[in-house]
Amino acid sequence: NGARIAMIETGGWDTHAGQRGRLGAQLNGLDQMIASLKTGLGPLWGKTMVLVATEFGRTVKVNGTGGTDHGTASVAWLLGGAVKGGRVVADWPGLGDAALYEGRDLKPTVDLDTVIGSAVASHFAVDPQRTMPALFPGQKSARLIDGLVRA
């Protein structure tokens, strides 16, 4: 009867310079944190969904100091035993110059609000038409992604 929702925030992801070494260390720490969560939850991991996301993306190309600057699109991961995983749920625009948004960023194809709202509605078996306006009152559409959670 413990918490059903938890949030963990980590810093150090704003890699404007020296990204290669810094990003490797950050991802290793994230990997260890999720592995510890899985171990700590034991059999409850099978009912768990973890969302890993950032509030801003990074540019596609490296800047002059070996890092990347704030960009438009990013990635969100859904992990855990409750997740119907092993796939990418998005339209891949590519990284070629012609495919870049404003000539510098990965082109967004799915907004983070849609990912979060769809995941929450599916995981907690809540009506998505009520979930989206409750979580994101200003959002105009209630587009949802089906099949994120195991049946």
Salt bridges, closest charged atoms under 4 A:
ASP14 OD1 - HIS16 NE2 2.96
ASP14 OD1 - ARG58 NH1 2.69
ASP14 OD1 - HIS70 NE2 2.95
ASP69 OD1 - HIS16 ND1 2.92
ASP97 OD1 - LYS61 NZ 2.44
ASP105 OD2 - ARG104 NH1 3.44
